[in-house]
């Protein structure tokens, strides 16, 4: 199943989760595509994905200069974002791959264009949403608000992944947050990802295999998948 990855905020680890999931599925023999409809700022998320596995097919529709919300970055670059181009680019990539992971920019309520937010983009592509959240204080509120924002437009929420979780933490806010989020929202926590050595793709792949529920995320039976 094709999925849309969003975050509770910017910088929460969406691209790490995206790259890890795509690389694991690619290693299992599936042809994987990663689609970034809109990329803002100088950093290239898709370059990181390609560095993890060069066989992953990547596509970006709009690459904007300024590290700002897409609507603002597009205005500063004098670019008009066309949602139909996004839909066509996504459909083209989908035809080439067994699965496509679409990674949003920021969170679901980030403005893409006038009267068109990131959640509207996910809705237009008819994709279920996987939410990446940070582990620390405040994440309960941010994650529940993101779930509510998704549900308010009828998006299917696959689950939540907690990213960059500190090992051996004694912080009660961090330790209790996953259970509280799941109980209050009715949404499953589909993985808790520790801090990862990003320079080593094999470490990322192994960490994803051992910490994320791939079968629930993609909602398919993956008989070849086993912990390493």
N, C-alpha and C positions, 0 to 999 in steps of 0.2 A: 504494500500500500504506500502511496505517496503521502508525504507529511509536510507540514509547515512548522518551522521552529521559530518561536518567539521568546522574548525574555521579559522578566519583570522590570528590567532597566537596561541601560546600555552597559557594556563591559562585564556582563555576568557570566560569560563563557559560552554564548550561543555558537560561535564559530568552532570552538574546541569540540563541543558536543556534535555539531554537524559533521565535522571532519572525521571524528572518531566513528560515528555511526556509518558514514559512507564507506570508510576504509574497511570496517569489519564486514559489511555486506559485500563489498568488492572482493575481499579475500575469500568469501564463501562462494564466489563464482557468479554473482549477480553484476550486471552492468549498471553502474550507479551514476546518476547525474546530480549535481548540486547547482541550484539556481539561486542567484542573488538578484532580485529584480532591481534593487537600487542600492548602490554603494556610495557612501559619502566619506569625505576625508581622504587623506593620502594613503592610508594603510589599505592593503588589498587582502580582504578575507579569502578570496578565491586562490590567491597565491599560496596561502597557508594550507588550504585544502589540497592543492596540487602537490605541495611539498610532502604531505603525508602519503599520498598515493597518486602518482602521475597518470594512472589509468582512469581516474574519476573524470567524467566529462563535466566541465564547469561552464557556466554562462552568466553574464551580467548584462542587463538591459541598459542601465544608466549608471555611469561612473562619474560622480560629481566631486568637485574640488574641495568644497568647504565641509568641515566636520560639524554639520548641523542637521536639523530635521530635513528630510528629503524635500519638502515643499520650499523651505528657505534656501537650501543648497541649490535647488533647481532655479529659483529666482535669481540668485547671485550669479549662476553660470549662464543665465538667459536660455534655459532649457525648459521646454514644456513636456511634462511627463504624461505619456499617453497610456492609459490603462489597457487599451486594446493591443498595443504593442507588447505589453507585459504578458497578456493572455496568449498572444500568438507565439512569443518566445518560449513561454512555458510549454505550450502544446508541442512545439517543435522538439524541445529537449525530451519531452515525455515519450515521443515516438522513437527516440534513439536509445532509450534506457529501460531496464527492467523496473527501476524505482528512481524517483526524483525526490530529493530533499530540498525544499525551498526555505531559505533563511531570510527572515525579515530584518529590518533595520530598527534597532531600539525595541520598543514595546508595541502593544496592539493599538494604542491610541496616538501613536506618532502620525502626524499629518503627512500624507504623501502628495496630495494636491487639494484643491479646494473641495470641501465636502467629501473627501476620500481619504480614509485613514488606513493604517496597516491592517486592521482587522477586516476592513472592506476588501482589501486585496486578497487576504486569505479566503474570504467568503466567495469572491469572484472566481478564484481557482478551485473552489469546492474542496478544500483540504482540511483534514483534522489537525488540531494544534497540539504540539508538544511544548510545554512551558519550561524554560530554564530559569532557575531561581538561584539567588545567592544564599549562603547559609546563615548569615549573621543577623543580629537584632534588626527588626523591621521587615524581615522577609515574609512573616505571616501576613501582614497587612498588604504588602506589595503583591504577593502571590494570590491572595483571595480576591483582590481588586482585578487582577489580570484574568482570573477565572470568570469573574462576574462580567467583565467587559467582553469576553469571548462568548459566553452564554447569552448575553443580551442581544446578540445578532445571530444566534442559532448555530454558532460554531461548535463542532464536536471536540471536546477537550480529551485528548488521549491520556494525559497524565502530566506529572511534574518530575523534572530531574533537578536535584540539588547539585550545583557545581562548585568545585574548589572547596570542598568540605575539609576542614582542618583535622588532622589525625590526632587522636588522644586528647580531644578537647574536654575541658571541664566546665565550659560555658553552658549554663543551664538553658539559655535562650536558644543556642545552637542545637543542643541535644534534643530539646523538646519540639522544635519547630516542625520537622517533617510529620510527626504524628498529629500535631495540632492542625496543620494544613489539611491533611487527609481526612481527619474526622469532621472538620467544619465544612469542607467543600464536597466531600464524597468522591474526590478525585484521588486516584492512586499515585503514590510516589513510585515512579518506575526506575529509580536509581539514585544513588548518592555517589557522586564522582569526587574522589580526592584530588588534591593538587597533583598535577601531572608534569613530568619532564617533557616539555613540548618539542625539544630538539630530537627526540628519539621516537619515530613513528611506531616502532614495535611496542614501546612502552604504552603509548596512547591506545593502540589496538587492544593489547592485553588488558588494560585497565577498563576499557569499555566493555569487553566481553565479560569480565568478572564482576562488573558493578552495575550494568544497565540491563534491563529486561528487554532484550531485542525482540522477542516474539510478541510481547504486548505492545511495544512501540510500533512495529510494522504490521501487527495483527495477522501474522502468517505463521505457519509451522515451519521452523527451521531445524530440520533433523541433523544437519551437519554441524550445528553450533554446540560447542561444549567449552566449559571453562578451561583455561590454559595455565 
